[in-house]
Amino acid sequence: LTLVEDREGNFFKHWKALSLLSYNLMKCLIVFLMGLTIVALLKIIPHFELNNLIIVIATFGQAFVVVWACHWEWHRFDLSTDALVKYFASGFCLSTFLAVTLEFVAGNVLSTVTYLIVLMSVDDVGESTMEDIEKMKNNFFLNNITIGSIFVFLNAFVVAAVMEEISKYFGYWMVETPDLMDPRKLLLTNGETRHTLSSSLESRGAGITVAMVAVATGFACSENLLYVFLYSNPSVETQLTTLLARSLFPVHPLCAAIQSIGIVKRDLEGSRISQMGISILPAIVLHGAYDFFLMLMDFLQSANTSGDNNNTTDNNSVDDEEEQEQQALISLIISMSMVLSGILYYWCSSHRQRNRLVAMDEARKA
């Protein structure tokens, strides 16, 4: 905090001022990467070699660049580097664990409901296996586009958006740092060692935004690793393409920035209506809409492909490659539109909020 108050711009001094916890977190990352290096060199894990290790490092590098741009370039004096490390680690570890758990529970509840609906629509199930029931479910949705679209909507908004945005919020909430505490409370609780930090509401608001973005970036980094190495083809080209595609559309950091608008309104502006649910609602809407339109595109494409396969003739064939290119283009346009809409919403909302905080700071000084 002293470095922040003194407006110290030397990065190495900030690095040396890290707490023991932050040092240990950085050591864990270094040990983790060293372990992966040994695994890659010895080829202990199939399909994991030096090229894959480079992708792991690139995944962390991409996240660090986002954090660096948001924090060190513009808001290094609004949040300490020590706090930044802790928030990133909270998103990477705690938010990811919580999101996986919540999505597992919510996903299974939704799947159970859909299985019941499918089984009720079938006259004779007989001795069907789970594989047979899964095929029945897919065919049921493909033949009932409306019901299938509702399932996609629930999956996008409830299973994905709500659970992940709640997890990111609690990743922020689970870290307590004096950077974002009311300076007047610090004066009352620290006794003779009290700190005379006098950060403005505007600075604390920026610190909250950077903290929530750091949590979301840590969460996104962990999620990218899962998508790249668990949900993608083991080829290096596919993994790299997946990482680039996910890096181009930073939905998680953007939604966290939008969340921070409501949190700042609640914690600094004293708004009683901006409780957690209301505060994170705009982020849920953006995140859910982003996932929904992309999932819906895949669902409708699957339905069209299924229909074409059932009605294929020599004179009426479908050019699959051309359809895939069209779908990729539409998905790209949707993704860009959603991200740009989110950026515009955040820019307008944060600009108005900053003006309110500046006015409140001036009123406190008067």
N, C-alpha and C positions, 0 to 999 in steps of 0.2 A: 504493500500500500504506500510505503514511503516513496518508492520509485515512481509510482503513478502520480502521487501528489506533487513530486518534484519535477514532473514532466521529463523524466529521464528517457532518452531515446536510444540508448545503447542496448542492443538486444542481449548481449552476453551478460550484462548486469542483471537483466530480468531473468535470464536463464540461471544464474548463480543464486538468485533469490528464491528459487523454487523450494517448496516445502518438502519434507521427507516423503510424504505420500506421493507427491508428483514425481520426485526422483525415482521412487520405486516403480511407479507406473511406467515411466520411460524405460527403466531397466527391464521390466517385463516384456515390453515391445521389442527391445534389442535382443533379449534372450530368445524370444519367439522367432524372430527373423533369422537368428543364427542357427536355431534348431531346424528351421525349414531349409536353410542352406545346406546343412549336413544331409538332410533327407534327400534333397535334390541331387547332390553330388553322388551319394551312395545309391540313388534310385531305389529307395526303400519302398516308396509308394508308387504303384503303377501309374503311368501317365502324368507323373509329376517330376519334371526335370528343371534345368536352369531357366528355360524359356518361361515355364509356369511360375517359377520364383520371381522372375522379372515382372510378371503380371501382378503378383501379390504386392510387390513393392510399388508398382504403378498405382494400384488401388489405394494404398495408404497415401501415396504421393498426391494423388488427385484430391483426397480429402484434406490433406495438410495445406494444399494450395488454396482451397476454398476458405479454410479457417484463417490462414495467413492474410488473404485478401480482405476478409471481413474484419479481422481484429487488428493486425499490426499496421496495415496500411491506413485505416481510417479511425479505429477506436482503441488504440493501444493504451490510452489513458482513461478509458471508461471501464475496463476490466483487466485485472492483472493476468499475466501469463500463467501464473500458478493456478488461478481459478479456471482459466481456459483449458488447461490440461485435464483438470478434474471433471469439468463438464463434458469434454470430448470422451473421456474414459467412461463416464456414466452412460452416455448414449451408446457407446460401443458395446459395453457389457450389460449394464442393468436394463436399459430400454430394450435391447435386443432379446434378452431372456424373457422379459415381461411380455413383449409383443408375440414371441413364438408361443408362449404359454396361452395367452388370451386368444390368439388366432387359432390355435389347436382346439381349444374348447368351443369357440364360436363356430369354427368350421365343421366340427363334428356334430354340433347341434343342428346346423343348417343341412348337413348331409343326411342326418337321420330323418329330418322332416321331409326332405325330397324323396328319400327311399320309401317312406310311408305313403307319400302321394302316388309314387309310381306303382307300388304294390297294390294300392287300392284301385288303380285303373286297370289292373290286369286280372282277367277272369280266373286263370289257373296258373299259379306259380309253380306247383309241383315240387320237385327236388332241385330247384335252381341253385346254383352256386353263387357266390358273391360276384364272380366274373360275369355270370349271366345277368344278375341284377344290375350290375354296372352298365352292361350293354343296353338293358331295358331302359335305364335312366337316360342314357345318351339318346336313344331312339325316341323316347318320350319327349324330350326337350326339342329335338330336331323336328318332330312332327307337331309340336305345340310351341310356336315361336314366342307367343306372348308370355306363357308361363316360364319358358326358358329365359326370356329377357328379365323377368322379375327375379329369377334366381341369380342372374348375373348382377342385377342391381343390388341385391342383398349381399352378395359376395363382395362387391366392390365397396359399398358404403359401410356395411356393418362389420364384416370379417376383416377387411383390409383397412379402410380409412379410420373408422372409429377406434379400433384396437391399437393401431399404430400411432395415431395422434395422442391418444391417452397415454401410451407408453412413453412417448417423447416428452410429454408434459411431466410425467412423474420422474423421468430421467433428470429433468431440470429441477424439480421440486426436492429430490433426494440429496442435492448438493447444497450445503449452506456455506456461504462465504461472506466475510465482512465487506467485500467489494460492493455488494448490493444491499447491505443493511443500512438503515437510517443512521446517519452519523450521530444524531442526538442520542440514539440508543447505545451506540458504542461509548459515548462519553459517560453514560450512566453505569455501564456494566464493567468497564475495564479499570476502574479505580485510578491508582497512581500511574499506571502504564497506559492510560487512555490515549487514543490517537485523535489528532485534531483534523482528521479528514473532513473537508467541507465540500463534497461533490454536489453538484446541482442536480435538480430533478431531471433535467435534460440529459446529463451525463449518466445518471443511474438508469434512465430509460434506455439509452443506447447500450449500456452494459447488460441489461436484461435481454435485449434483442440478440446481442453477440453470444451471450451464454446459451440461449435457446437454440440458436443456429449451430453452435458448437456441439450441443447434444444431438441435434438432428444429423449433423455431418458425421459424427461418430456412429450413429445408428445406420446411416446410409452406407458408410464404409463397411460395416459388418454385413449389411444386407447385400451389398455388391459382391462381397467375397462368397456369400452363399449362392447367389445367382450365377456367378462366373464359374465356380468350381463344383457346385452340386447340381444345378439345374440346367447347365449348358453342356454341349458336346465337349469331350475332353481335348479336342484339338485346340492348338494355340490360337489359330485364326478366329475360331468361334468365340473363345474366351475374350480375346482382345476386342472383337466386334461388340460383344455384350457389354464390356466395360465402357467402351466409347459411347455406345448408345445410352447407357444409363448416366454417364457423366454429362452428356449434352443437355439433359433435362433434370436439373437438380430440384426435384419436387419436394423432397424432405426438408432441405434447408429453407426453401421458399415458404412452405407451410409453417415451419417453425417461426419464421419472421412474422408471418401473418398472425400466428398465435400470440406473439409477444405484444401485439397491439392491444389485445384484450387484457393480457396480464399487467401491462403497464397501466392501463386504464383502471384496473382493479387495485393494484398495489400503490401506485403513485398519485393517481387522480382521485382515488377514493370512490370510484363508482360502485354502488351496491348491486347493480344488476349484472355486472361483469364477473360472475362466478365462473368456476372452471368450465362448466358445460357451455355457457354463452361465449366465453373467451375463446375456446378452441373450435367453436362451430364453423366460422368461415374457413378455417384450415381443413376441417372435415369435408365441407362442401367442395372445395377445390380438389382435394386429394381424391375424394370419392368420384367426382365427375371425371377426373383424369383417368382413373382406373376403369371406370364404367364404360366410357366410350371405347377404350382400347380393348377391353374384354368383350364388349358387344360386337366390335368388328370381327374379332376372332370367332365368336359364336355364330354370327351370321354367315361368315365365310365357311365355317364347318357345315352349316345347314345347306348352303348353296352347293357345296362340293358333294354332299351326300345326295342331294336331289339330282345333280348332274350325273353322278355315277349310276343312279337308278334309271336314268333316261338317256343314256349315251347311245348314239347311233353313229354309223360311219359318216353321215352327212352333217351331224350336229355334235361335233367334239369341242371340248373346252381347252383353251390354251392355258394350262395351269401356271406356267411361268409368267405370262402376261397378267393374269389375275393376281398373282402374288406381288408383282411389282406395283399394280394399282392399289392393292391393299396396303402395302408398305408406304406408298406415297400419301394415302389418305390418313394413315396412322401418324405419319410424320407431321402432316398439316394440323391434325387434331392436337398432337402433343405440343407443338409450337404455339398454337392458339391458346391452349389452356395455361401454359407457362407464362406467356406474354400477358394474358388476362390477370393472372396472379400477381405478376410484377407490377402491373398498372394499379391494381387494387391496393397493394402494399404501399406503393409510392404515394398515392393520394392520401391514404389513411395515416401513414407515418408522418407525412408533411403537416397535416392538420394537427396531429397529436403533438408534434414537436413545437408547433406554435403555441399550443395550450400550455405545455410544460415550461416554455420560456416565459410566458406571461405569469405563470405561477411562481417561477423563480424571482421574477422582478417584483411581484407582490410581496414575497417573503423578505426581500431586501429593503423594501420601503418602510 
